[in-house]
Amino acid sequence: MDASTSTADPAGTDPRQIDPAQEPIRRVTWGIHRAELAIQAAKEPGLRAIGVPNSHYALLMTIRTYPGLSGAELARRLGVTTQAVALLATKLQTRGLIERRTHPRHRNVQELHLTPAGDEALNQAEAVIVRLERQVHEILGPERYAQLRDLLDGLVADLAE
């Protein structure tokens, strides 16, 4: 079997020959975007049912992962504006899910932390996410799941350089 037949897709097109500028719908970046939209749509109903929509989940998870971040640092990690984080943080603080603490050395900086109620809400949200993760694992199977995980990790690392 020669290289052209071993790497060709069922339609007979060698994927290495596709010019991303000419085939926008076949771009990996477009595929990743579409997959992310599908994942967001799949998890939103379950998260909303427990009162933690996607945007709240993302902020709470980031605070759990990196406790004590400022609003500006959170905004950078989430890829949103500082104003968006400030509005959402105020909502979550009003609900008793997060608290602001004055930075020990910088009096003008407020650190964000989960409250016990925020930790519990995030635990409930994690149950929704774990169900979706298991569904993805079932769809892909263990080998392709691990392969996709490794490919995504590698892509993130390479793009960060």
C-alpha positions as CSV (number, residue, x, y, z in Angstrom):
1,M,0.0,0.0,0.0
2,D,1.5,3.4,-1.0
3,A,1.4,6.5,1.2
4,S,-1.4,8.1,-0.8
5,T,-3.8,5.2,-0.2
6,S,-2.9,4.6,3.4
7,T,-3.6,8.2,4.5
8,A,-6.5,8.9,2.1
9,D,-10.0,9.4,3.6
10,P,-12.9,7.3,2.3
11,A,-13.7,9.9,-0.4
12,G,-10.1,9.4,-1.8
13,T,-8.9,12.9,-0.8
14,D,-5.5,12.9,0.9
15,P,-6.0,15.1,4.0
16,R,-2.5,16.4,3.7
17,Q,-3.4,18.0,0.4
18,I,-6.3,20.1,1.8
19,D,-5.6,23.8,1.7
20,P,-7.1,25.2,4.9
21,A,-7.7,28.5,3.1
22,Q,-9.8,26.7,0.5
23,E,-11.7,24.4,2.8
24,P,-12.7,26.5,5.9
25,I,-15.3,23.9,7.1
26,R,-12.5,21.3,7.3
27,R,-10.2,23.4,9.4
28,V,-9.2,21.9,12.7
29,T,-9.8,25.2,14.4
30,W,-13.3,25.3,13.1
31,G,-13.8,21.7,14.3
32,I,-12.6,22.5,17.7
33,H,-14.9,25.5,17.8
34,R,-17.9,23.4,16.8
35,A,-17.0,20.8,19.4
36,E,-16.8,23.4,22.1
37,L,-20.3,24.8,21.1
38,A,-21.7,21.2,21.2
39,I,-20.2,20.6,24.6
40,Q,-21.5,23.9,26.0
41,A,-25.0,23.1,24.7
42,A,-24.9,19.6,26.2
43,K,-23.9,20.7,29.6
44,E,-26.0,23.9,29.9
45,P,-29.4,22.3,30.7
46,G,-28.0,20.2,33.6
47,L,-26.0,23.2,34.9
48,R,-29.0,25.6,34.7
49,A,-31.2,23.0,36.5
50,I,-28.9,23.3,39.6
51,G,-28.6,27.1,39.3
52,V,-25.0,27.2,38.0
53,P,-25.1,28.1,34.3
54,N,-21.9,27.8,32.2
55,S,-20.5,31.2,32.9
56,H,-21.0,30.7,36.7
57,Y,-19.4,27.2,36.4
58,A,-16.3,28.5,34.6
59,L,-15.8,31.3,37.2
60,L,-16.3,29.0,40.2
61,M,-14.1,26.3,38.8
62,T,-11.3,28.8,38.1
63,I,-11.6,30.2,41.6
64,R,-11.4,26.6,43.0
65,T,-8.4,25.9,40.9
66,Y,-6.6,29.2,41.6
67,P,-8.0,30.5,44.9
68,G,-7.2,34.2,45.7
69,L,-7.1,35.5,42.1
70,S,-8.0,39.1,41.5
71,G,-10.8,39.9,39.1
72,A,-8.3,41.0,36.5
73,E,-6.4,37.7,36.8
74,L,-9.6,35.8,36.5
75,A,-10.6,37.7,33.4
76,R,-7.3,36.8,31.7
77,R,-7.7,33.2,32.5
78,L,-11.3,33.1,31.3
79,G,-10.7,35.2,28.2
80,V,-13.3,37.8,29.2
81,T,-13.2,41.5,30.3
82,T,-12.5,42.5,33.8
83,Q,-15.9,44.2,33.8
84,A,-17.6,40.9,32.9
85,V,-15.9,39.2,35.8
86,A,-16.8,42.0,38.2
87,L,-20.5,41.8,37.3
88,L,-20.5,38.0,37.6
89,A,-18.5,38.0,40.8
90,T,-21.0,40.5,42.3
91,K,-23.9,38.1,41.3
92,L,-22.1,35.1,42.9
93,Q,-21.2,37.1,46.0
94,T,-24.8,38.2,46.4
95,R,-25.8,34.5,46.1
96,G,-23.2,33.7,48.8
97,L,-21.1,31.5,46.5
98,I,-17.9,33.6,46.6
99,E,-16.4,36.1,48.9
100,R,-13.9,38.9,48.3
101,R,-11.0,39.3,50.6
102,T,-8.5,42.1,50.8
103,H,-5.1,41.0,49.5
104,P,-2.6,40.8,52.5
105,R,0.0,43.1,50.9
106,H,-2.1,45.2,48.4
107,R,-5.0,46.8,50.1
108,N,-6.6,47.9,46.8
109,V,-6.7,44.3,45.4
110,Q,-9.6,42.0,46.2
111,E,-9.0,38.3,46.1
112,L,-11.9,36.0,45.2
113,H,-12.5,32.8,47.2
114,L,-15.3,30.2,47.2
115,T,-17.6,30.0,50.2
116,P,-18.8,26.7,51.6
117,A,-22.0,27.3,49.6
118,G,-19.9,28.0,46.5
119,D,-18.0,24.8,47.0
120,E,-21.2,22.8,47.4
121,A,-22.7,24.4,44.2
122,L,-19.5,23.6,42.3
123,N,-19.7,20.0,43.6
124,Q,-23.2,19.7,42.2
125,A,-22.0,21.2,38.9
126,E,-19.1,18.8,38.8
127,A,-21.6,15.9,38.9
128,V,-23.2,17.3,35.7
129,I,-19.8,17.6,34.0
130,V,-18.7,14.1,35.0
131,R,-21.8,12.7,33.4
132,L,-21.0,14.5,30.2
133,E,-17.3,13.5,30.3
134,R,-18.5,9.8,30.7
135,Q,-20.7,10.3,27.7
136,V,-17.8,11.6,25.6
137,H,-15.7,8.7,26.8
138,E,-18.4,6.3,25.7
139,I,-18.8,7.9,22.3
140,L,-15.1,7.9,21.6
141,G,-14.1,4.7,23.3
142,P,-11.1,4.5,25.6
143,E,-8.4,4.5,22.9
144,R,-9.7,7.5,20.9
145,Y,-10.6,9.3,24.2
146,A,-7.0,9.1,25.4
147,Q,-5.7,10.0,21.9
148,L,-7.8,13.1,21.7
149,R,-6.8,14.1,25.3
150,D,-3.1,13.8,24.3
151,L,-3.6,15.7,21.1
152,L,-5.4,18.5,22.8
153,D,-2.8,18.7,25.6
154,G,0.0,18.8,23.0
155,L,-1.8,21.5,21.0
156,V,-2.3,23.7,24.0
157,A,1.4,23.3,25.1
158,D,2.7,24.0,21.6
159,L,0.5,27.1,21.1
160,A,1.6,28.4,24.5
161,E,5.3,28.5,23.4
